[in-house]
């Protein structure tokens, strides 16, 4: 019997291209839609694992965690070179969602930030990308990690666990679309495209 995820109560705010969130809370989850071939391949694979209306969650292909708000908003994320700290305004040209756990304590938020910061300097999880691809194509649940390496969604899931999330699969197998599904993040792509055309 597969158990459902345990998801804390959250609020979700959306920021379209050209907008910037200036008031997140430490530990908030940021879900992003990138352009480019790697992002399109991730979303393609995610769509293979989702059915019906759940395919809307495959609009997301990247996850990161807010780790600093004083003196400028900074997020921790996994990129091809590994775990890094990045100013959130670097993402203002893209659309993203900010997921905020409503009832988290200060101690939980501090633990989420500590978990996210732990991944700074950790290698990117290229092995996880391979197993994610196998899962997307075959639906065979396979999880492989090498050392401490992870992808962005596994890293973000570790931080969100501190705030009450219990995913319905191993952290290494969680994809950005799974995080979007847990928190019901539906990027308003049509609205953003209409605003860009105006």
N, C-alpha and C positions, 0 to 999 in steps of 0.2 A: 504494500500500500504506500503510495507516494503522499507525503505530507505537504500541506500548503505552507508557503512562507508565512512567517510572523512579521508583520509590518507595522511599525509605530504610526501614530496619527501625524500627518504632515500637512504643510501648506506648500504649494508650488507656485512660483512666479516665473513668468516668461519674459525674456529680453531678446528682441529682434536685432538683426544686424544694425549697427550704429548706436545701440543702446548699451548701457553698462550698469550693472548692479553695484551700488556703492555702499550698501548697508546689509551685507549678509552677516551671518553669525558663525563663529568658529565651529567647524564640524559639518557645516552645510555641504550638501552634495551638489555638484554642478554637472549637468548632462548636456553634451554638446553635439552638434552636427557639423562635421568638417566637410570640405570639398576635397577632390583629388581621388586618385585611383585606390590607394589603400582604404580610405574611408568608404568608398563605394563597394569594395570587396567585402568589408566587414558588414555593411548593411545588407548586401546580397546574401551573405551567409546567415545573418540573423533572420531574414525573411524566410529562409528555408526551414527554420525551426519553429516559426510562429504560424498560427492558423487563424483564418477568418479575420475578425476585427482586431485581433492582437497584432497583426502585421503593422499597425500604426506605430508600435513601439520600436520598430526597426529604423525609424528616422534618426535615432540616436546612435552614435558610433564612438563616443569617448566619454569618460567619467573622471572627475577629479574632486578633491576635497579642499574646502576653505580652511587654511591653517593660520591666517593672520588677517586682522581687520584694522588694527591700529597702524597709522602711518602708510596706509595703502593696502588694498585687498590683495592677498597672495594665496595661490592655490598650490597644492602638491599634486603632481600628475606623473604618470609613466609615459615616456616617449621612447622612440627608438634607441636612444642612448641610455635609458634607465630612468630612475626616479629623480625628479627635479622640482624646484620651486619656481613658479611663474606668476608674474603680476596678472590678476584677472583682467585688467584693461587690455591685455594682449589679445583677448578673445572678443572684444567689442565689435569686431567686423563680422562675427558669426552670430547665429542665433543659439541661445542656450536657455536651460531651465535651472532655477535654484530651488532645491528641495530642502525644506527646513523641518526638522522633527520638533513638534510643538512642545511636548512635555519633557524634553531632555533636561537633566540637571546640569549645573556648571561642571560638576565632576565628570559627568558623561561626555560633555563637549570637550573637556580637557583631555580625556582619554582618547576620543576620536582624533583630535589634533595630534596627540602623541603617536598614535598608531600610524597616521598618515605620514608624519615627519620621519618615522622609522624607515620608510621606503626610499627616502632621499639617498641616492647613490647606489641603490639596489639595481642590478641589471634587469633589462626588459625581458619579459617572458616569451621569447621566440618559440620555445617548445610548446607553450600553451597555445600559441597561434596555430601550430600544426594540429594539435589535438582538437582545438575548436573547429578547424576546417574539417577534420574527419567526422566530428559530431554533426556539423551542419549538413554534410553530404550523406551520412549513413544513419544518423540518429543513434549511433552506438556511443553510449556515455563513457568516454575515455578522458581521464585527467592525467596530465603529465607535467611535472615541473622539474627544473634543474636548479639545484641549490635553492637560493632565496628568490629567484627571478619570478616575476609576475607581470600580468598585463594590467591595464588601467582599471578595469572593472573589478578584478580580484583585490587590488590595492584599495579601491574605494569601498568595496564590500567589507573589508577588514575594519575600516574606520566606521562604517555604518553599523556594524555589529555592536560597537560601543554605545550606540544610541538606541539599540533595541531591535535591529533587523536580524532575523534568522532566515537566510535564504532557503529556497526549496531544492538546492543542489550544493555541491561543494564550492567553496569560494573560488577555487581555480577555474571552475566551469561556468561561473557567472559571467555573462556578456553584458555590454552596455544596455542592450534591449531588455535584458532581465531586470536590471535596475529600473528602467523606465516602466516596465510592467508592474513591478512591486509597488512603485509610487504613483502609478497612473499618470506618467508624464507623456503628454501628447503635444509635441511641438507643433505650433500653428503655422505650418509651412506655407499653406495657401495665403494666409493673411500676410506673412512676411514677403512673399513674392509679389503680392498685390501692392504692398507699401513700397517695395523697391521699384516697381514699374511706374508708380505715380509721380 
